Amino acid sequence: MGKEKDVQIIESATAVFLRYGFRRTTMGDLAEAAGVSRPALYLRFCNKEKIFEAVLKDFAARTLEEIRNGLPDRATPLEQLRFAFECWAVRPFGLMQGSPDARDLASCSLPFAEPVKSESHAAFEALLVPILRRFPAMEAQGSSLAQVAHVLAVSVHGCKTEARDAGELGAMIDTLLRLAVAG
């Protein structure tokens, strides 16, 4: 098994975690979905946590790439911010809401996943800074653009805890972004 098999395992694991969440998923579920034996799966990933970390890294990398590729197609900085948060927060929220068992993924309060989560959030926030720079009043308000990006990102996390569905989350984020750039 090589890199291609890892990709196959990660892709199939993504679907399993989205269906059953982290807690209900077993190594047997992951092996079956990937079309490998449990011993073969253990040779590639020593436990479920390592597979989940790989899924998170893969998701973040693909999402960040989609955002980078899609930003030039948006005419205004506000449209770019909306697009970035749509990709980063709204779509994944909708996917997780589609399965009651996957809601434990939305909180992502799994301690072992914290480093991957922190790293991906930092990369997302770094993508926001050049967009925020296009709002002249942003830097004049006394906060660095990195601080503004961080506040927006963590505010959206709070919105996810209150939103009933992806549509409401999108509306909340849109309001947040309009308020942030109004100054």
Residue frames as a rotation matrix with the C-alpha (Angstrom) as fourth column:
MET 1
0.582 0.813 0.000 0.00
0.813 -0.582 0.000 0.00
0.000 0.000 -1.000 0.00
GLY 2
-0.564 -0.799 0.209 1.32
0.808 -0.586 -0.060 3.40
0.170 0.135 0.976 -0.92
LYS 3
-0.938 0.128 -0.323 0.27
-0.032 -0.958 -0.286 7.00
-0.346 -0.258 0.902 -1.02
GLU 4
-0.634 0.739 -0.227 -2.71
-0.436 -0.099 0.895 6.15
0.639 0.667 0.384 -3.24
LYS 5
-0.227 0.531 -0.816 -4.02
0.607 0.733 0.308 3.79
0.762 -0.426 -0.489 -0.57
ASP 6
-0.723 -0.062 -0.689 -3.68
0.628 -0.475 -0.616 6.52
-0.289 -0.878 0.382 2.08
VAL 7
-0.892 0.418 -0.172 -5.72
-0.452 -0.822 0.346 8.84
0.003 0.386 0.922 -0.13
GLN 8
-0.361 0.775 -0.519 -8.36
-0.094 0.523 0.847 6.12
0.928 0.355 -0.116 -0.56
ILE 9
-0.364 0.180 -0.914 -8.48
0.865 0.428 -0.260 5.54
0.345 -0.885 -0.312 3.21
ILE 10
-0.874 -0.009 -0.487 -8.78
0.256 -0.858 -0.444 9.27
-0.414 -0.513 0.752 3.95
GLU 11
-0.762 0.625 -0.171 -11.52
-0.538 -0.463 0.704 9.78
0.360 0.628 0.689 1.35
SER 12
-0.172 0.728 -0.664 -13.56
0.202 0.685 0.700 6.84
0.964 -0.014 -0.265 2.58
ALA 13
-0.519 -0.076 -0.851 -12.94
0.849 0.072 -0.524 7.80
0.101 -0.994 0.027 6.23
THR 14
-0.981 0.192 -0.019 -14.29
-0.191 -0.980 -0.048 11.28
-0.028 -0.044 0.999 5.53
ALA 15
-0.336 0.908 -0.249 -17.60
-0.468 0.068 0.881 9.79
0.817 0.413 0.402 4.44
VAL 16
-0.098 0.267 -0.959 -17.72
0.621 0.769 0.151 7.45
0.778 -0.581 -0.241 7.44
PHE 17
-0.777 -0.237 -0.584 -16.98
0.620 -0.455 -0.640 10.22
-0.114 -0.858 0.500 9.95
LEU 18
-0.863 0.503 0.037 -19.59
-0.472 -0.832 0.291 12.47
0.177 0.234 0.956 8.32
ARG 19
-0.134 0.858 -0.496 -22.15
-0.223 0.462 0.859 9.70
0.966 0.226 0.129 8.63
TYR 20
0.402 0.282 -0.871 -21.42
0.581 0.656 0.481 8.38
0.707 -0.700 0.100 12.12
GLY 21
0.835 -0.216 0.506 -19.36
-0.471 -0.756 0.455 11.09
0.284 -0.618 -0.733 13.79
PHE 22
-0.164 -0.985 -0.048 -16.08
-0.742 0.156 -0.652 10.39
0.650 -0.071 -0.756 15.54
ARG 23
-0.391 -0.046 0.919 -17.30
-0.873 0.337 -0.354 8.57
-0.293 -0.940 -0.172 18.62
ARG 24
0.506 0.714 0.484 -19.52
-0.509 0.701 -0.500 6.02
-0.696 0.006 0.718 16.85
THR 25
0.671 -0.314 -0.671 -17.00
-0.619 0.260 -0.741 5.21
0.407 0.913 -0.020 14.11
THR 26
0.691 -0.471 0.548 -14.86
-0.140 0.656 0.742 2.10
-0.709 -0.590 0.387 14.62
MET 27
-0.365 -0.880 -0.303 -11.66
-0.660 0.016 0.751 0.97
-0.656 0.474 -0.587 12.95
GLY 28
-0.534 0.261 0.805 -13.76
0.476 0.879 0.031 -1.86
-0.699 0.399 -0.593 11.49
ASP 29
0.611 0.784 -0.111 -16.08
0.408 -0.432 -0.805 0.71
-0.678 0.447 -0.583 9.86
LEU 30
0.443 -0.518 -0.731 -13.09
-0.640 -0.754 0.146 2.57
-0.627 0.404 -0.666 8.43
ALA 31
-0.637 -0.699 0.325 -11.40
-0.310 0.619 0.722 -0.58
-0.705 0.359 -0.611 7.12
GLU 32
-0.162 0.671 0.723 -14.61
0.680 0.607 -0.412 -1.81
-0.716 0.425 -0.554 5.50
ALA 33
0.766 0.496 -0.410 -15.28
0.116 -0.732 -0.671 1.54
-0.633 0.466 -0.618 3.82
ALA 34
0.205 -0.791 -0.576 -11.70
-0.814 -0.465 0.349 1.68
-0.544 0.397 -0.739 2.50
GLY 35
0.867 0.189 -0.461 -11.82
-0.437 0.734 -0.520 -1.90
0.240 0.652 0.719 1.24
VAL 36
-0.209 -0.955 -0.210 -8.90
-0.507 0.290 -0.812 -3.05
0.836 -0.064 -0.544 3.36
SER 37
0.243 0.225 -0.944 -8.51
0.598 0.731 0.328 -5.42
0.764 -0.644 0.043 6.26
ARG 38
0.989 0.109 0.097 -8.24
-0.015 -0.584 0.812 -4.05
0.145 -0.805 -0.576 9.80
PRO 39
0.458 -0.885 -0.083 -4.61
0.591 0.234 0.772 -5.23
-0.663 -0.403 0.631 10.08
ALA 40
-0.146 -0.490 0.859 -3.79
0.962 -0.272 0.009 -3.46
0.229 0.828 0.511 6.80
LEU 41
0.607 0.439 0.662 -5.47
0.281 -0.898 0.338 -0.30
0.743 -0.019 -0.669 8.09
TYR 42
0.949 -0.268 -0.168 -3.45
0.124 -0.174 0.977 -0.45
-0.291 -0.948 -0.132 11.31
LEU 43
0.116 -0.947 0.301 -0.26
0.934 0.207 0.291 -0.65
-0.338 0.247 0.908 9.23
ARG 44
-0.172 -0.109 0.979 -1.10
0.690 -0.723 0.041 2.73
0.703 0.683 0.200 7.66
PHE 45
-0.085 0.257 0.963 -2.70
-0.518 -0.837 0.177 4.44
0.851 -0.484 0.204 10.68
CYS 46
-0.855 -0.411 -0.317 -2.06
0.008 0.601 -0.799 3.27
0.519 -0.686 -0.510 14.24
ASN 47
-0.644 0.689 -0.332 -5.52
0.612 0.204 -0.764 4.32
-0.459 -0.695 -0.553 15.49
LYS 48
0.226 0.870 0.437 -8.77
0.973 -0.225 -0.054 6.11
0.052 0.438 -0.898 14.71
GLU 49
0.600 -0.045 -0.799 -7.38
0.304 -0.911 0.279 9.39
-0.740 -0.410 -0.533 16.03
LYS 50
-0.478 -0.861 -0.176 -4.57
0.072 -0.238 0.969 9.38
-0.876 0.450 0.175 13.43
ILE 51
-0.528 0.381 0.759 -7.06
0.849 0.226 0.478 8.73
0.010 0.897 -0.442 10.65
PHE 52
0.579 0.795 -0.182 -9.27
0.803 -0.594 -0.039 11.56
-0.139 -0.124 -0.982 11.89
GLU 53
0.198 -0.605 -0.771 -6.25
0.099 -0.770 0.630 13.90
-0.975 -0.201 -0.093 12.02
ALA 54
-0.786 -0.501 0.361 -5.46
0.358 0.106 0.928 12.97
-0.503 0.859 0.096 8.41
VAL 55
-0.060 0.862 0.503 -9.07
0.990 -0.015 0.143 13.66
0.131 0.507 -0.852 7.43
LEU 56
0.671 0.297 -0.679 -8.95
0.497 -0.860 0.116 17.08
-0.550 -0.415 -0.725 9.13
LYS 57
-0.256 -0.859 -0.442 -5.65
0.031 -0.465 0.885 17.97
-0.966 0.213 0.145 7.42
ASP 58
-0.746 0.023 0.665 -6.98
0.642 0.289 0.710 16.86
-0.176 0.957 -0.230 4.06
PHE 59
0.327 0.939 0.103 -10.24
0.945 -0.324 -0.046 18.78
-0.010 0.113 -0.994 4.51
ALA 60
0.515 -0.174 -0.840 -8.38
0.240 -0.911 0.336 21.95
-0.823 -0.375 -0.427 5.53
ALA 61
-0.575 -0.817 -0.051 -5.91
0.134 -0.156 0.979 21.71
-0.807 0.556 0.199 2.64
ARG 62
-0.547 0.436 0.715 -8.66
0.836 0.230 0.499 21.16
0.053 0.870 -0.490 0.06
THR 63
0.535 0.816 -0.221 -10.81
0.834 -0.552 -0.018 23.95
-0.137 -0.174 -0.975 1.49
LEU 64
0.231 -0.539 -0.810 -7.96
0.117 -0.811 0.574 26.46
-0.966 -0.227 -0.125 1.67
GLU 65
-0.795 -0.519 0.315 -7.04
0.327 0.073 0.942 25.62
-0.512 0.852 0.111 -1.93
GLU 66
-0.116 0.844 0.524 -10.66
0.983 0.022 0.183 26.11
0.143 0.536 -0.832 -3.04
ILE 67
0.663 0.338 -0.668 -10.73
0.519 -0.851 0.085 29.49
-0.539 -0.403 -0.739 -1.33
ARG 68
-0.240 -0.852 -0.465 -7.40
0.056 -0.491 0.869 30.58
-0.969 0.183 0.166 -2.89
ASN 69
-0.817 -0.087 0.570 -8.58
0.536 0.250 0.807 29.52
-0.212 0.964 -0.158 -6.33
GLY 70
0.003 0.955 0.296 -12.01
0.982 -0.058 0.180 31.13
0.189 0.290 -0.938 -5.97
LEU 71
0.057 0.013 -0.998 -11.03
0.603 -0.798 0.024 34.53
-0.796 -0.603 -0.053 -4.55
PRO 72
-0.854 -0.448 -0.264 -10.02
0.099 -0.639 0.763 36.07
-0.510 0.626 0.590 -7.91
ASP 73
-0.669 0.668 0.326 -13.51
0.583 0.199 0.787 35.32
0.461 0.717 -0.523 -9.25
ARG 74
0.288 0.754 -0.590 -15.12
0.950 -0.304 0.075 37.56
-0.123 -0.582 -0.804 -6.60
ALA 75
0.246 -0.132 0.960 -15.31
0.596 -0.760 -0.258 41.23
0.764 0.636 -0.109 -7.56
THR 76
0.392 -0.021 0.920 -15.34
-0.481 -0.857 0.186 42.89
0.784 -0.515 -0.346 -4.15
PRO 77
-0.713 -0.693 0.106 -13.58
-0.419 0.300 -0.857 42.26
0.561 -0.656 -0.505 -0.87
LEU 78
-0.289 0.684 0.670 -16.92
-0.869 0.106 -0.483 41.64
-0.401 -0.722 0.563 0.86
GLU 79
0.705 0.512 -0.491 -17.78
-0.688 0.662 -0.298 39.00
0.173 0.548 0.819 -1.74
GLN 80
-0.078 -0.825 -0.559 -14.36
-0.359 0.547 -0.756 37.43
0.930 0.142 -0.339 -1.14
LEU 81
-0.770 -0.161 0.618 -14.96
-0.635 0.093 -0.767 37.30
0.066 -0.983 -0.174 2.62
ARG 82
0.230 0.937 0.262 -18.41
-0.897 0.308 -0.316 35.79
-0.377 -0.162 0.912 2.10
PHE 83
0.588 -0.065 -0.806 -16.96
-0.536 0.715 -0.449 33.17
0.606 0.696 0.385 -0.24
ALA 84
-0.489 -0.866 -0.103 -14.16
-0.438 0.346 -0.830 32.30
0.755 -0.360 -0.548 2.19
PHE 85
-0.679 0.269 0.683 -16.56
-0.671 0.151 -0.726 31.79
-0.299 -0.951 0.078 5.08
GLU 86
0.481 0.827 -0.291 -19.03
-0.874 0.424 -0.238 29.90
-0.074 0.369 0.927 2.88
CYS 87
0.299 -0.462 -0.835 -16.31
-0.365 0.753 -0.548 27.39
0.882 0.468 0.057 2.03
TRP 88
-0.650 -0.758 0.044 -14.75
-0.285 0.190 -0.940 27.30
0.704 -0.624 -0.340 5.50
ALA 89
-0.910 0.265 0.318 -17.79
-0.319 0.039 -0.947 27.31
-0.263 -0.964 0.049 7.77
VAL 90
-0.109 0.988 -0.105 -21.20
-0.905 -0.143 -0.400 27.18
-0.411 0.052 0.910 6.11
ARG 91
0.192 0.185 -0.964 -20.77
-0.759 0.650 -0.027 24.19
0.622 0.737 0.265 3.78
PRO 92
-0.710 -0.479 -0.516 -19.09
-0.083 0.785 -0.614 21.94
0.699 -0.393 -0.597 6.38
PHE 93
-0.801 0.491 0.341 -21.76
-0.469 -0.161 -0.869 22.94
-0.372 -0.856 0.359 8.91
GLY 94
0.139 0.890 -0.434 -24.46
-0.986 0.085 -0.141 21.88
-0.089 0.447 0.890 6.45
LEU 95
-0.125 -0.269 -0.955 -22.73
-0.469 0.864 -0.182 18.55
0.874 0.425 -0.234 5.85
MET 96
-0.936 -0.311 -0.168 -22.51
0.003 0.467 -0.884 17.81
0.353 -0.828 -0.436 9.55
GLN 97
-0.555 0.803 0.218 -26.07
-0.707 -0.318 -0.632 18.90
-0.438 -0.505 0.744 10.20
GLY 98
0.003 0.543 -0.840 -27.18
-0.883 0.396 0.252 16.29
0.470 0.741 0.480 7.68
SER 99
0.038 -0.043 -0.998 -26.24
0.199 0.979 -0.035 13.54
0.979 -0.198 0.046 10.12
PRO 100
0.792 0.335 0.510 -27.21
-0.389 -0.366 0.845 13.75
0.470 -0.868 -0.160 13.79
ASP 101
0.855 -0.493 -0.159 -24.36
0.491 0.671 0.556 11.39
-0.167 -0.553 0.816 14.68
ALA 102
0.073 -0.873 0.482 -21.80
0.874 -0.176 -0.453 13.67
0.481 0.454 0.750 13.02
ARG 103
0.791 0.295 0.536 -22.59
0.081 -0.919 0.386 16.59
0.606 -0.262 -0.751 15.29
ASP 104
0.775 -0.580 -0.251 -19.61
0.352 0.067 0.934 15.68
-0.525 -0.812 0.256 17.48
LEU 105
-0.060 -0.789 0.612 -17.47
0.998 -0.051 0.033 16.74
0.005 0.613 0.790 14.52
ALA 106
0.426 0.306 0.852 -18.96
0.437 -0.894 0.103 20.24
0.792 0.328 -0.514 14.57
SER 107
0.992 -0.090 0.084 -17.78
-0.117 -0.479 0.870 20.88
-0.038 -0.873 -0.486 18.09
CYS 108
0.489 -0.854 -0.177 -14.41
0.173 0.294 -0.940 19.32
0.855 0.429 0.292 17.26
SER 109
0.568 -0.221 0.793 -13.66
-0.780 -0.450 0.434 19.32
0.260 -0.866 -0.428 20.96
LEU 110
0.933 -0.300 -0.199 -11.49
0.319 0.945 0.069 16.25
0.168 -0.128 0.977 20.63
PRO 111
0.747 -0.632 -0.207 -8.26
-0.235 -0.543 0.807 17.13
-0.622 -0.554 -0.554 22.46
PHE 112
-0.012 -0.808 0.589 -5.98
0.499 0.506 0.704 15.13
-0.867 0.302 0.397 20.14
ALA 113
0.226 0.196 0.954 -7.30
0.971 -0.120 -0.205 17.13
0.075 0.973 -0.217 17.15
GLU 114
0.767 0.162 -0.621 -6.50
0.367 -0.904 0.217 20.52
-0.527 -0.395 -0.753 18.68
PRO 115
-0.228 -0.909 -0.349 -3.07
0.102 -0.378 0.920 20.99
-0.968 0.174 0.179 17.02
VAL 116
-0.674 0.040 0.738 -4.46
0.729 0.198 0.655 20.24
-0.120 0.979 -0.162 13.55
LYS 117
0.413 0.906 0.096 -7.46
0.908 -0.417 0.035 22.45
0.072 0.072 -0.995 14.20
SER 118
0.532 -0.271 -0.802 -5.28
0.263 -0.847 0.461 25.33
-0.805 -0.457 -0.380 15.44
GLU 119
-0.570 -0.819 0.068 -2.92
0.258 -0.100 0.961 25.06
-0.780 0.565 0.268 12.48
SER 120
-0.475 0.445 0.760 -5.74
0.871 0.113 0.478 25.05
0.127 0.889 -0.441 9.93
HIS 121
0.638 0.714 -0.288 -7.51
0.755 -0.655 0.047 27.97
-0.155 -0.247 -0.957 11.61
ALA 122
0.139 -0.683 -0.717 -4.28
0.149 -0.701 0.697 29.98
-0.979 -0.204 0.005 11.55
ALA 123
-0.787 -0.411 0.460 -3.91
0.469 0.086 0.879 29.27
-0.401 0.908 0.125 7.83
PHE 124
0.028 0.887 0.461 -7.51
0.975 -0.125 0.182 30.34
0.219 0.445 -0.868 7.21
GLU 125
0.681 0.203 -0.703 -7.05
0.491 -0.839 0.233 33.54
-0.543 -0.504 -0.672 9.19
ALA 126
-0.350 -0.889 -0.297 -3.86
0.203 -0.381 0.902 34.28
-0.915 0.255 0.314 7.22
LEU 127
-0.597 0.223 0.771 -5.93
0.802 0.125 0.584 34.01
0.034 0.967 -0.253 4.02
LEU 128
0.473 0.877 -0.080 -8.33
0.881 -0.470 0.050 36.64
0.006 -0.094 -0.996 5.36
VAL 129
0.075 -0.496 -0.865 -5.65
0.527 -0.717 0.457 39.28
-0.846 -0.490 0.208 6.05
PRO 130
-0.887 -0.445 0.119 -5.02
0.339 -0.456 0.823 40.33
-0.312 0.771 0.556 2.41
ILE 131
-0.237 0.885 0.402 -8.78
0.785 -0.070 0.616 40.59
0.573 0.461 -0.678 1.85
LEU 132
0.528 0.440 -0.726 -9.21
0.824 -0.470 0.315 42.74
-0.203 -0.765 -0.611 4.95
ARG 133
-0.445 -0.794 -0.415 -6.36
0.580 -0.608 0.542 44.96
-0.683 0.001 0.731 3.75
ARG 134
-0.715 0.213 0.666 -8.65
0.596 -0.314 0.739 46.06
0.367 0.925 0.098 0.89
PHE 135
0.558 0.829 -0.035 -10.90
0.696 -0.444 0.565 47.82
0.453 -0.340 -0.824 3.43
PRO 136
-0.142 -0.749 0.647 -9.03
0.216 -0.662 -0.718 51.10
0.966 0.038 0.256 4.08
ALA 137
0.260 0.313 0.914 -10.74
-0.704 -0.587 0.401 51.80
0.661 -0.747 0.068 7.41
MET 138
0.793 0.108 -0.599 -9.80
0.182 0.897 0.403 48.39
0.581 -0.429 0.692 8.87
GLU 139
-0.034 -0.916 -0.399 -6.25
0.835 0.194 -0.515 49.19
0.549 -0.351 0.759 9.93
ALA 140
-0.484 -0.130 0.865 -7.20
-0.092 -0.976 -0.198 52.68
0.870 -0.176 0.460 11.06
GLN 141
0.544 0.821 0.175 -9.37
-0.303 -0.002 0.953 51.24
0.783 -0.571 0.247 13.84
GLY 142
0.208 -0.553 0.807 -6.39
-0.966 -0.244 0.082 50.29
0.151 -0.797 -0.585 16.00
SER 143
0.510 -0.047 0.859 -6.40
-0.284 0.933 0.220 46.50
-0.812 -0.356 0.462 15.64
SER 144
-0.651 -0.718 -0.246 -4.04
-0.530 0.199 0.824 44.58
-0.543 0.667 -0.510 13.40
LEU 145
-0.007 0.637 -0.771 -5.60
-0.959 0.214 0.186 42.84
0.283 0.741 0.609 10.44
ALA 146
-0.628 -0.258 -0.734 -4.48
-0.095 0.962 -0.257 39.53
0.772 -0.092 -0.629 11.92
GLN 147
-0.943 0.333 0.004 -6.47
0.008 0.034 -0.999 40.36
-0.333 -0.942 -0.034 15.08
VAL 148
-0.239 0.893 -0.382 -9.53
-0.886 -0.361 -0.290 41.25
-0.397 0.269 0.877 13.00
ALA 149
-0.189 0.115 -0.975 -9.23
-0.677 0.704 0.214 37.98
0.712 0.700 -0.056 11.05
HIS 150
-0.896 -0.194 -0.399 -8.96
0.132 0.742 -0.657 36.05
0.424 -0.641 -0.639 14.32
VAL 151
-0.745 0.666 0.020 -11.99
-0.311 -0.322 -0.894 37.78
-0.589 -0.673 0.447 15.85
LEU 152
-0.066 0.732 -0.678 -14.05
-0.997 -0.025 0.070 37.06
0.034 0.681 0.732 12.73
ALA 153
-0.382 -0.144 -0.913 -13.03
-0.378 0.926 0.012 33.40
0.844 0.349 -0.408 12.72
VAL 154
-0.955 0.023 -0.296 -13.75
0.265 0.509 -0.819 32.79
0.132 -0.860 -0.492 16.40
SER 155
-0.575 0.810 -0.115 -17.01
-0.631 -0.528 -0.568 34.74
-0.520 -0.254 0.815 16.15
VAL 156
-0.089 0.512 -0.854 -18.13
-0.869 0.379 0.318 32.40
0.487 0.770 0.412 13.41
HIS 157
-0.767 -0.196 -0.611 -17.35
0.091 0.909 -0.406 29.49
0.635 -0.367 -0.680 15.72
GLY 158
-0.873 0.484 -0.066 -19.79
-0.035 -0.196 -0.980 31.03
-0.487 -0.853 0.188 18.19
CYS 159
-0.275 0.790 -0.548 -22.36
-0.946 -0.325 0.005 31.47
-0.174 0.520 0.836 15.44
LYS 160
-0.457 0.058 -0.887 -22.12
-0.431 0.859 0.278 27.74
0.778 0.509 -0.368 14.69
THR 161
-0.955 0.104 -0.279 -23.17
0.288 0.562 -0.775 26.91
0.076 -0.820 -0.567 18.23
GLU 162
-0.563 0.768 -0.304 -26.33
-0.167 -0.466 -0.869 29.00
-0.809 -0.438 0.391 17.86
ALA 163
-0.495 0.359 -0.791 -27.35
-0.869 -0.224 0.442 28.41
-0.019 0.906 0.423 14.23
ARG 164
0.220 0.686 0.693 -30.12
-0.506 0.688 -0.520 25.91
-0.834 -0.236 0.499 13.56
ASP 165
0.655 -0.008 0.756 -29.02
0.564 0.671 -0.481 25.21
-0.503 0.741 0.444 9.99
ALA 166
-0.332 -0.882 0.335 -26.55
0.880 -0.162 0.446 26.26
-0.339 0.443 0.830 7.30
GLY 167
0.051 0.430 0.901 -28.89
0.706 -0.653 0.272 28.96
0.706 0.623 -0.337 5.97
GLU 168
0.952 0.304 -0.046 -29.12
0.235 -0.620 0.749 30.63
0.199 -0.723 -0.661 9.35
LEU 169
0.332 -0.909 -0.253 -25.35
0.641 0.020 0.767 30.31
-0.692 -0.417 0.589 9.83
GLY 170
-0.332 -0.444 0.832 -24.77
0.931 -0.293 0.216 31.97
0.149 0.847 0.511 6.45
ALA 171
0.466 0.592 0.658 -27.09
0.437 -0.801 0.411 34.84
0.769 0.096 -0.632 7.39
MET 172
0.913 -0.173 -0.370 -25.34
0.312 -0.288 0.905 35.29
-0.263 -0.942 -0.209 10.73
ILE 173
-0.048 -0.993 0.108 -21.94
0.817 0.023 0.576 35.36
-0.575 0.116 0.810 9.07
ASP 174
-0.124 0.062 0.990 -23.15
0.824 -0.549 0.137 37.84
0.552 0.833 0.017 6.47
THR 175
0.859 0.462 0.219 -24.36
0.238 -0.740 0.629 40.15
0.453 -0.488 -0.746 9.25
LEU 176
0.640 -0.697 -0.325 -21.06
0.464 0.012 0.886 39.76
-0.613 -0.717 0.331 11.11
LEU 177
-0.253 -0.793 0.555 -19.05
0.939 -0.063 0.338 40.58
-0.233 0.606 0.760 7.99
ARG 178
0.193 0.398 0.897 -21.17
0.622 -0.756 0.202 43.62
0.758 0.519 -0.394 7.12
LEU 179
0.983 0.142 -0.115 -20.77
0.175 -0.537 0.825 44.92
0.056 -0.831 -0.553 10.68
ALA 180
0.370 -0.920 -0.130 -17.01
0.649 0.156 0.745 44.33
-0.665 -0.361 0.654 10.59
VAL 181
-0.458 -0.598 0.658 -16.44
0.888 -0.274 0.368 46.19
-0.039 0.753 0.656 7.34
ALA 182
0.534 0.773 0.342 -18.93
0.774 -0.610 0.169 49.00
0.339 0.174 -0.924 8.01
GLY 183
0.592 -0.335 -0.733 -16.40
0.458 -0.608 0.648 51.00
-0.663 -0.719 -0.207 10.05
